[in-house]
Amino acid sequence: MSSLLAFPGQGAQQPGMLHSLPEQAQVRACLREASDALGEDVLQLDSAEALGATRAVQLCLLIAGVACARLLPRPDYVAGLSIGAYPAAVIAGVLTFEDALRLVALRGELMQQAYPEGYGMTAIVGLSLATVEQLLAHVHSPQQPVYLANINAEQQVVIAGSHSAMAAVAQRAKALGAGLARRLAVSVPSHCELLAAPAARLAEAFAGVTLQAPRVRYLSGTRARPLQQIEQLRDDLAYNMCRVVDWRGVVENAYERGIRLHIELPPGSVLTPLAKKVLLDGTCVAFQGARLDTLKALMEEEGRRIQ
């Protein structure tokens, strides 16, 4: 059996998330490293006001994930939802933390500039994927774009697009019995072709960055399988903003590979209940709210079982 560190995506952010990280020397060093690389005090990025900007949100998620993962033993696998792929790549040894910070800052800026207002993402719970896809086809138009963005679990998906289009889909979804159709705290239409142009620009920046083969197995959030080749990893990280996330597939693949310990890195616990639906005989826990010594013991125990 194996362990997986899972890193959440945009929407999981919380005001004060960097200030509430564990009081550990490694965490303080991580915050200093981030501030030096970006030329700014990153502790100014996690206020409620600052988190209104996509750039700040994505940087906070990267920093929090890396800082807390560095407190834990080495996992067998890593995976990240959307921006979560970047801290996953750092912990896997694919990207340096410094390069990841600069790329994520650019990523957030490009996404924010492309859609400063009028767009976002909406979660729909209680309908099949096929039903949601039918609703999207009915509502979508060039003037009112809306797309499938995330497949999070059975009967739990996320759509992305214009406010008006998402509202129309949400209204129809509720009429068909959806238990929830709720806007997410995401101000851009991620994981659809609306972000193809910003992704291409990010890919240009990636061309000048050195990547390494992963030292920890890296599960792609969009392909739902491990990636090892450098160019596959470069493509995955640069273009994941405009590709559908198959998180259900990620967790199912993880289970098939023997993963029975799933630890969700901060902030929050959005991914943990999704994992529990698949890892029925495993342990799924969120870093936030758990004791650090307990998490270390769980990972060490899992390591002994593999040996």
C-alpha atoms as one frame of an Amber mdcrd trajectory, in Angstrom:
protein
   0.000   0.000   0.000   1.099   3.570  -0.693   0.574   7.176   0.376  -0.641
  10.148  -1.651  -0.310  13.856  -0.889  -3.180  15.721  -2.578  -3.034  19.483
  -3.150  -6.296  21.456  -3.524  -7.144  24.011  -6.185  -8.520  27.499  -6.328
 -11.696  27.862  -4.298 -10.128  26.235  -1.230  -8.344  29.439  -0.177  -9.014
  30.980   3.227  -8.161  34.438   4.611  -5.105  34.189   6.850  -4.098  30.819
   5.389  -0.375  31.622   5.403  -0.481  33.171   8.854  -2.117  30.026  10.266
   0.534  27.610   8.986   2.331  25.540  11.662   4.918  27.399  13.730   7.873
  25.444  12.422  11.324  26.526  11.267  10.797  24.829   7.891   7.611  26.801
   7.338   9.279  30.103   8.208  12.109  29.256   5.824   9.605  28.477   3.079
   7.877  31.834   3.568  11.227  33.656   3.409  12.210  31.738   0.289   8.936
  32.692  -1.386   9.246  36.355  -0.415  12.820  36.509  -1.725  11.914  34.847
  -5.022   8.947  37.150  -5.661  10.489  40.329  -4.260   7.520  40.937  -1.961
   6.264  39.940   1.474   4.043  36.930   0.779   2.339  37.348   4.153   0.536
  40.293   2.558  -1.163  37.963   0.051  -3.607  36.124   2.319  -5.894  38.904
   3.537  -9.539  38.723   2.463  -8.985  41.742   0.234  -5.791  40.392  -1.350
  -7.430  37.027  -2.073  -9.817  38.801  -4.403  -7.016  38.544  -6.978  -6.360
  35.257  -8.768  -2.581  35.754  -8.591  -2.621  36.024  -4.794  -4.893  32.993
  -4.410  -2.709  30.771  -6.551   0.513  31.859  -4.860  -0.963  31.236  -1.414
  -2.084  27.744  -2.410   1.376  26.958  -3.792   3.204  28.269  -0.725   0.892
  26.608   1.812   1.104  23.266   0.037   4.883  23.234  -0.250   5.458  24.506
   3.295   3.293  21.816   4.883   4.422  18.975   2.616   8.015  19.701   3.645
   7.049  18.867   7.228   6.028  15.334   6.252   7.962  12.219   5.222   8.400
  11.599   1.521   5.145  10.274  -0.015   4.814   7.601  -2.700   2.599   9.758
  -4.933   1.562  13.383  -5.314  -1.370  14.905  -7.188  -2.859  18.370  -7.433
  -6.159  19.788  -8.598  -5.531  22.684 -11.004  -3.058  25.049  -9.318  -2.434
  22.197  -6.872  -0.376  20.544  -9.596   2.388  23.092  -8.936   3.099  22.289
  -5.274   2.735  18.623  -6.264   5.411  19.120  -8.929   7.714  20.864  -6.438
   7.410  18.048  -3.908   7.959  15.502  -6.702  11.194  17.291  -7.628   9.942
  18.258 -11.087  10.135  22.024 -10.482  12.225  24.068  -8.082  10.165  26.076
  -5.634  11.631  29.299  -7.025  10.648  28.448 -10.600   7.187  27.361  -9.466
   6.648  30.692  -7.679   7.528  32.714 -10.762   5.437  30.543 -13.074   2.424
  30.601 -10.761   2.645  34.387 -10.392   2.574  34.640 -14.192  -0.190  32.025
 -14.424  -2.418  33.990 -12.084  -1.732  37.270 -13.879  -2.498  35.787 -17.300
  -5.764  34.265 -16.124  -6.803  37.427 -14.328  -6.019  39.651 -17.307  -7.910
  37.394 -19.709 -11.147  37.482 -17.688 -11.123  40.300 -15.134 -14.887  40.093
 -14.574 -18.098  38.432 -15.702 -16.829  34.839 -15.554 -16.251  32.102 -13.012
 -17.091  28.544 -11.978 -20.124  26.761 -10.511 -20.383  23.401  -8.747 -23.326
  21.132  -9.543 -24.134  18.177  -7.294 -26.753  15.504  -7.776 -26.880  15.052
 -11.547 -25.045  12.627 -13.807 -22.219  13.831 -16.017 -24.296  13.031 -19.110
 -27.183  15.171 -17.858 -24.918  18.143 -17.123 -23.310  17.826 -20.555 -26.761
  17.967 -22.142 -27.547  21.152 -20.207 -24.266  22.710 -21.295 -24.993  21.916
 -24.938 -28.420  23.515 -24.618 -27.149  26.765 -23.029 -23.735  27.283 -24.626
 -23.298  29.826 -27.419 -20.485  32.162 -28.536 -22.251  35.003 -26.729 -22.989
  32.891 -23.640 -20.136  30.369 -23.280 -20.193  27.629 -20.664 -18.156  24.417
 -20.445 -17.510  21.343 -18.340 -14.482  22.087 -16.128 -14.092  19.466 -13.369
 -15.287  15.916 -12.841 -14.859  15.716  -9.079 -16.906  12.641  -8.199 -19.935
  10.635  -9.230 -22.706  13.234  -9.646 -20.414  16.126  -8.691 -19.036  18.337
 -11.446 -17.929  21.930 -11.939 -18.755  24.119 -14.927 -17.008  27.277 -16.124
 -18.118  30.208 -18.225 -19.955  33.503 -18.186 -22.166  34.463 -15.239 -25.313
  34.430 -17.347 -24.586  31.047 -18.907 -23.753  29.424 -15.582 -26.922  30.868
 -14.045 -28.970  29.388 -16.872 -27.389  25.955 -16.422 -27.837  26.152 -12.639
 -31.524  26.999 -13.006 -32.102  24.029 -15.307 -30.027  21.753 -13.076 -32.128
  22.579 -10.024 -35.300  21.965 -12.025 -33.984  18.474 -12.799 -33.301  17.745
  -9.138 -29.735  18.884  -8.525 -29.095  19.090  -4.807 -26.670  21.968  -5.214
 -25.742  24.495  -7.875 -23.385  26.978  -6.226 -20.908  29.567  -7.478 -17.349
  28.916  -6.368 -14.845  31.459  -5.066 -13.086  31.474  -8.436 -13.157  34.605
 -10.589 -11.954  33.037 -13.857 -13.371  30.304 -16.144 -10.728  27.663 -15.523
 -10.337  24.285 -17.227 -11.980  25.049 -20.521 -10.990  26.420 -23.915 -11.639
  29.998 -22.789  -8.157  29.877 -21.247  -6.392  28.380 -24.267  -4.633  31.646
 -25.148  -3.275  32.329 -21.614  -2.133  28.698 -21.442  -0.168  29.104 -24.671
   1.557  32.166 -23.229   2.405  30.268 -20.056   3.825  27.457 -22.195   6.213
  29.989 -23.747   7.510  30.823 -20.272   7.854  27.126 -19.457  10.122  26.693
 -22.471  12.886  28.500 -20.582  12.527  26.513 -17.360  14.481  23.357 -16.532
  12.336  20.459 -15.340  13.538  17.214 -13.772  12.141  13.696 -13.897   9.954
  13.149 -10.819  11.543  11.580  -7.734   8.034  10.985  -6.369   5.372   9.600
  -8.694   3.288  12.462 -10.093  -0.386  11.858 -10.972  -1.742  14.317 -13.538
  -5.010  15.964 -12.551  -6.156  16.208 -16.152  -4.901  12.891 -17.532  -5.608
  10.929 -14.329  -2.430   8.890 -14.691   1.244   9.142 -13.715   3.572  11.204
 -15.893   7.336  10.713 -16.026   8.618  12.245 -19.271   9.877  15.826 -19.017
   7.933  17.101 -22.012   4.734  15.458 -20.783   5.175  17.186 -17.437   5.905
  20.541 -19.072   2.775  20.232 -21.210   0.662  19.113 -18.270   1.640  22.028
 -16.033   1.468  24.711 -18.702  -1.885  23.700 -20.159  -3.807  22.340 -17.182
  -5.620  25.690 -16.832  -7.525  25.025 -20.080  -8.118  21.266 -19.724 -10.896
  19.439 -17.898  -9.852  18.150 -14.472 -10.707  14.475 -13.928 -10.251  14.276
 -10.164 -12.559  11.285  -9.921 -10.216   9.510 -12.319  -7.179  10.561 -10.281
  -8.542   9.050  -7.070  -9.716   5.878  -8.821  -6.292   5.485 -10.435  -4.638
   6.057  -7.071  -6.756   3.301  -5.500  -5.928   0.883  -8.311  -2.223   1.565
  -7.666  -2.539   0.519  -4.051  -2.813   3.930  -2.413  -4.604   3.606   0.913
  -3.408   6.766   2.684  -4.640  10.085   1.276  -3.475  13.281   2.991  -4.901
  16.582   1.780  -2.557  19.539   2.137  -3.822  22.951   3.303  -5.981  24.817
   3.108  -9.226  23.112   4.060 -10.588  19.656   3.405 -12.346  19.843   0.038
 -10.621  16.777  -1.437 -10.859  14.495   1.592 -14.565  13.568   1.289 -14.071
  12.940  -2.440 -11.279  10.478  -1.643 -13.328   8.718   1.037 -15.902   7.749
  -1.591 -13.241   5.726  -3.426 -10.668   4.685  -0.812 -13.294   2.819   1.216
 -10.747   0.647   3.025  -8.152   3.404   3.309  -7.401   6.425   5.475  -8.270
   9.899   4.202  -7.316  12.879   6.332  -6.762  16.603   5.925  -3.522  18.164
   7.166  -5.454  21.158   8.483  -6.902  20.224  11.848  -4.751  17.102  12.280
  -1.736  16.659  14.540   1.565  16.718  12.697   2.926  13.769  14.676  -0.179
  11.747  13.786   0.273  12.451  10.073   3.942  11.487  10.242   3.067   8.259
  12.054   0.458   7.367   9.425   2.953   7.874   6.611   5.691   5.948   8.397
   3.299   3.073   9.081   2.280   3.011   5.419   5.956   2.954   4.456   6.610
  -0.062   6.686   3.713  -1.936   5.090   5.249  -1.433   1.637   8.584  -2.827
   2.871
